[in-house]
Amino acid sequence: MVRAKTPDAVIVATGSTPSRLEIPGADGRNVATCTDVLLGRRKCGKHVIVAGGGLIGCQVALWLAGQDREVTVVEELPDISTGGFEANESMLLEMLEREDVVFLNGMHIRQVATGAVIVTDDVYKTVSVRCDTLVLAMGLVPRRDLYDTLKMEIPEIYAVGDARRPGTIQEAIWDGFHVGHAACARVP
Ligand SMILES: Cc1cc2nc3c(=O)[nH]c(=O)nc-3n(C[C@H](O)[C@H](O)[C@H](O)COP(=O)(O)OP(=O)(O)OC[C@H]3O[C@@H](n4cnc5c(N)ncnc54)[C@H](O)[C@@H]3O)c2cc1C
């Protein structure tokens, strides 16, 4: 469709997709992405592990715990950091505590098995954690296939928002504004 319109300029704002885990069992039916879960495309079992304790992982964990599920967040870093304002972060962490969400910080997911996920700490002490569904929330990767397909054909092409670099709604809006503003300035 883009080619048929022979545009002078294209702004690609195709967003991002959740990062995948490259470990044994990660392609199993008990593994779902955070977006699939939030959009209702995938259902979770009673015992849920959320891989990733950033803003998205914490929000998904809270949402699932509020639906009477037992939720554990596994995070590689020693501390949870949602990267938001301090007041928002402490409120989120308080709500997670109230919902009895368990945090396994400094732990790495190594394998997805039937009914469990195998995690290790930094010195490879291994623990098996009960898990009906593993929800992936370990960051986002730009969805840039459209940009890559068109970049050699279109004289003026931009990737904005998450397609340029996954971030926040505010950053995506700024990106769009800057590109739109610059393009307007060039119109004779
Ligand atoms: C679970 C989750 C929670 C988040 N929570 C927050 C939060 O609390 N606060 C915050 O600031 N940010 C949050 N973010 C990040 C925020 O959603 C993104 O930074 C923002 O939506 C990026 O905007 P965008 O327009 O670049 O991409 P998107 O909002 O992802 O929009 C891209 C659109 O392009 C469409 N598309 C893709 N490919 C094509 C194609 N080939 N042709 C046509 N259309 C296409 C997609 O369907 C989609 O509708 C969250 C993200 C996720 C995944």
The ligand as an SDF file (V2000), in Angstrom:
LIG
                    3D

 53 58  0  0  0  0  0  0  0  0999 V2000
    2.3590   -3.9610   28.5530 C   0  0  0  0  0  0  0  0  0  0  0  0
    2.8580   -2.5690   28.3400 C   0  0  0  0  0  0  0  0  0  0  0  0
    2.6690   -1.6120   29.3110 C   0  0  0  0  0  0  0  0  0  0  0  0
    3.1270   -0.3150   29.1230 C   0  0  0  0  0  0  0  0  0  0  0  0
    2.9300    0.6060   30.0980 N   0  0  0  0  0  0  0  0  0  0  0  0
    3.2990    1.8890   29.8850 C   0  0  0  0  0  0  0  0  0  0  0  0
    3.0350    2.8970   30.8610 C   0  0  0  0  0  0  0  0  0  0  0  0
    2.4810    2.6290   31.9220 O   0  0  0  0  0  0  0  0  0  0  0  0
    3.4240    4.1710   30.5630 N   0  0  0  0  0  0  0  0  0  0  0  0
    4.0430    4.5190   29.3990 C   0  0  0  0  0  0  0  0  0  0  0  0
    4.3550    5.6970   29.1750 O   0  0  0  0  0  0  0  0  0  0  0  0
    4.3280    3.5670   28.4700 N   0  0  0  0  0  0  0  0  0  0  0  0
    3.9620    2.2720   28.6820 C   0  0  0  0  0  0  0  0  0  0  0  0
    4.2420    1.3190   27.7310 N   0  0  0  0  0  0  0  0  0  0  0  0
    4.9830    1.7250   26.5350 C   0  0  0  0  0  0  0  0  0  0  0  0
    4.0540    2.3960   25.5360 C   0  0  0  0  0  0  0  0  0  0  0  0
    2.9190    1.5690   25.3150 O   0  0  0  0  0  0  0  0  0  0  0  0
    4.8010    2.6160   24.2210 C   0  0  0  0  0  0  0  0  0  0  0  0
    6.0040    3.3320   24.4680 O   0  0  0  0  0  0  0  0  0  0  0  0
    3.9660    3.3970   23.2260 C   0  0  0  0  0  0  0  0  0  0  0  0
    2.7220    2.7580   23.0070 O   0  0  0  0  0  0  0  0  0  0  0  0
    4.7200    3.5090   21.9030 C   0  0  0  0  0  0  0  0  0  0  0  0
    3.8660    4.1460   20.9690 O   0  0  0  0  0  0  0  0  0  0  0  0
    4.0360    3.8470   19.4190 P   0  0  0  0  0  0  0  0  0  0  0  0
    3.0110    4.6830   18.7330 O   0  0  0  0  0  0  0  0  0  0  0  0
    5.4580    3.9890   19.0280 O   0  0  0  0  0  0  0  0  0  0  0  0
    3.7110    2.2900   19.2480 O   0  0  0  0  0  0  0  0  0  0  0  0
    2.3590    1.4890   19.5670 P   0  0  0  0  0  0  0  0  0  0  0  0
    1.5290    2.1840   20.5690 O   0  0  0  0  0  0  0  0  0  0  0  0
    2.8070    0.0830   19.8720 O   0  0  0  0  0  0  0  0  0  0  0  0
    1.5730    1.5170   18.2090 O   0  0  0  0  0  0  0  0  0  0  0  0
    2.0660    0.8280   17.0410 C   0  0  0  0  0  0  0  0  0  0  0  0
    0.8630    0.4790   16.1820 C   0  0  0  0  0  0  0  0  0  0  0  0
    1.2990    0.1020   14.8730 O   0  0  0  0  0  0  0  0  0  0  0  0
    0.5250   -1.0090   14.4320 C   0  0  0  0  0  0  0  0  0  0  0  0
    1.3000   -1.6970   13.3960 N   0  0  0  0  0  0  0  0  0  0  0  0
    2.3930   -2.4970   13.5320 C   0  0  0  0  0  0  0  0  0  0  0  0
    2.8440   -2.9160   12.3320 N   0  0  0  0  0  0  0  0  0  0  0  0
    2.0390   -2.3590   11.4000 C   0  0  0  0  0  0  0  0  0  0  0  0
    1.9810   -2.4230    9.9710 C   0  0  0  0  0  0  0  0  0  0  0  0
    2.8790   -3.1130    9.2550 N   0  0  0  0  0  0  0  0  0  0  0  0
    1.0250   -1.7150    9.3470 N   0  0  0  0  0  0  0  0  0  0  0  0
    0.1190   -0.9870   10.0550 C   0  0  0  0  0  0  0  0  0  0  0  0
    0.1050   -0.9070   11.4130 N   0  0  0  0  0  0  0  0  0  0  0  0
    1.0600   -1.5830   12.0660 C   0  0  0  0  0  0  0  0  0  0  0  0
    0.3330   -1.8120   15.6950 C   0  0  0  0  0  0  0  0  0  0  0  0
   -0.7550   -2.6960   15.5690 O   0  0  0  0  0  0  0  0  0  0  0  0
    0.0700   -0.7090   16.7220 C   0  0  0  0  0  0  0  0  0  0  0  0
   -1.2800   -0.3790   16.8040 O   0  0  0  0  0  0  0  0  0  0  0  0
    3.8120    0.0190   27.9120 C   0  0  0  0  0  0  0  0  0  0  0  0
    4.0070   -0.9550   26.9340 C   0  0  0  0  0  0  0  0  0  0  0  0
    3.5440   -2.2430   27.1460 C   0  0  0  0  0  0  0  0  0  0  0  0
    3.7850   -3.2940   26.0840 C   0  0  0  0  0  0  0  0  0  0  0  0
  1  2  1  0
  2  3  1  0
  2 52  2  0
  3  4  2  0
  4  5  1  0
  4 50  1  0
  5  6  2  0
  6  7  1  0
  6 13  1  0
  7  8  2  0
  7  9  1  0
  9 10  1  0
 10 11  2  0
 10 12  1  0
 12 13  2  0
 13 14  1  0
 14 15  1  0
 14 50  1  0
 15 16  1  0
 16 17  1  0
 16 18  1  0
 18 19  1  0
 18 20  1  0
 20 21  1  0
 20 22  1  0
 22 23  1  0
 23 24  1  0
 24 25  2  0
 24 26  1  0
 24 27  1  0
 27 28  1  0
 28 29  2  0
 28 30  1  0
 28 31  1  0
 31 32  1  0
 32 33  1  0
 33 34  1  0
 33 48  1  0
 34 35  1  0
 35 36  1  0
 35 46  1  0
 36 37  1  0
 36 45  1  0
 37 38  2  0
 38 39  1  0
 39 40  1  0
 39 45  2  0
 40 41  1  0
 40 42  2  0
 42 43  1  0
 43 44  2  0
 44 45  1  0
 46 47  1  0
 46 48  1  0
 48 49  1  0
 50 51  2  0
 51 52  1  0
 52 53  1  0
M  END
$$$$
